Structures are given as C-alpha cells and as structure tokens.
Amino acid sequence: MADGTSMASAEARIPTTKASQYLQQLCKHWSHKYEVAFTPQEGRIPFANGAVCTLNATPDTLVLKVETADPGALTRMEEVVINHLKRFAFREDLGEVRWS
C-alpha cells in the first residue's frame, strides 16, 4: 500500500486439474458484489473489508493468495475463500488446504 501499511498475506497451493474452472467460478460468484477481474488463468477479488484474493490457475494447481491490512482478519478470509472453493469443488476431495 502507498501509505506504508504492510499487508498480512497467506498463500495456498491446491493440486487440481480443474484450477481454471474453480478460479472462474469463484470470480463469477463474487463479481455480483465486488469489482472482480479475471481471465481463465488469473483473477483478483477485492473484498469490501480491504482484503484482496488473487488466484492463479495452471494445468494442475490452483494458487490462492489472500492479503489484508488487518492481520486479525487473515484467518477469517482464508476460511471464507476455502469454504466457497470447497462448495464449488464438492465432486473432488481437495484434501486439507494449508496456508503459508
């Protein structure tokens, strides 16, 4: 951020051959509420609380990155994103998602 505020961030790498499909579903889902931008390979969801989720899809991995100015909100945003992803991916066991 321009004002020098550091962002708390976390990244999750999810092995799946449906990465692009899930990226587009997540972006379309939130595009009704937020100014979402996406292609089949990458997306950006700016949430109202100042958090941002960026998504990248490769043929075999979906990479999610959540950033927020409020470190206390980071875990909550991770949960929101993953819970939505798991709803869309109900036919596939994504296993335990680990954020780093």
C-alpha positions in Angstrom: 0.0 0.0 0.0 1.2 3.5 -0.8 0.9 4.7 2.8 3.5 2.2 4.1 1.0 -0.1 5.8 2.2 -3.6 5.4 -0.2 -6.3 4.3 -0.6 -9.7 6.0 -0.7 -12.4 3.5 -1.1 -16.2 3.1 -0.8 -18.5 0.1 -2.3 -21.9 -0.6 -1.4 -24.2 -3.5 -4.2 -26.7 -4.3 -3.4 -29.6 -6.7 -6.3 -29.9 -9.1 -6.8 -30.4 -12.8 -9.9 -28.1 -12.6 -7.9 -25.0 -11.4 -9.2 -22.7 -14.2 -12.8 -23.8 -13.7 -12.7 -23.2 -9.9 -10.9 -19.8 -10.4 -13.7 -18.7 -12.8 -16.5 -20.0 -10.6 -15.1 -18.1 -7.5 -14.6 -14.9 -9.5 -18.1 -15.0 -11.1 -19.6 -15.8 -7.7 -18.1 -12.6 -6.1 -18.4 -10.4 -9.2 -22.0 -9.7 -8.1 -20.8 -7.9 -5.0 -17.2 -6.7 -5.9 -15.2 -5.3 -8.8 -13.7 -8.6 -9.8 -11.3 -9.0 -12.7 -10.4 -12.4 -14.2 -9.2 -14.5 -17.1 -9.2 -18.3 -17.2 -5.6 -18.2 -15.8 -5.8 -15.4 -13.2 -8.2 -13.5 -11.1 -8.4 -10.7 -8.5 -11.2 -10.3 -5.9 -11.1 -7.0 -3.9 -13.3 -7.5 -0.8 -15.2 -4.7 0.9 -13.0 -5.0 4.1 -9.9 -4.2 2.2 -8.7 -7.7 1.7 -7.7 -9.0 -1.7 -7.7 -12.5 -3.0 -5.6 -13.2 -6.1 -5.9 -16.5 -8.0 -3.7 -18.2 -10.5 -4.5 -21.4 -12.4 -2.0 -23.8 -14.0 -3.0 -27.1 -15.6 -2.5 -28.9 -12.3 -2.6 -26.3 -9.5 -4.8 -23.5 -8.2 -2.8 -20.9 -6.3 -4.7 -18.6 -3.9 -3.2 -15.6 -2.1 -5.1 -13.6 0.4 -3.8 -10.2 1.6 -5.3 -7.9 4.2 -4.1 -4.8 6.2 -5.7 -6.4 9.3 -3.7 -9.4 10.4 -6.6 -10.5 12.6 -8.8 -10.8 9.5 -6.4 -13.0 7.6 -7.5 -16.4 9.0 -11.2 -15.4 8.5 -10.6 -14.5 4.9 -8.7 -17.8 4.3 -11.7 -19.7 5.7 -14.2 -17.7 3.5 -12.3 -18.4 0.3 -11.7 -22.1 1.0 -15.3 -22.7 2.1 -16.5 -21.2 -1.2 -14.0 -23.2 -3.1 -15.0 -26.5 -1.4 -18.6 -25.8 -2.2 -17.8 -25.5 -5.9 -15.4 -28.4 -5.8 -17.8 -30.8 -4.0 -17.2 -33.6 -6.5 -13.5 -33.5 -5.8 -11.6 -34.1 -2.5 -9.2 -31.2 -2.3 -7.8 -32.6 0.9 -6.6 -30.3 3.8 -5.7 -26.9 2.4 -2.6 -25.5 4.0 -1.9 -21.7 4.0 1.7 -20.4 4.4 
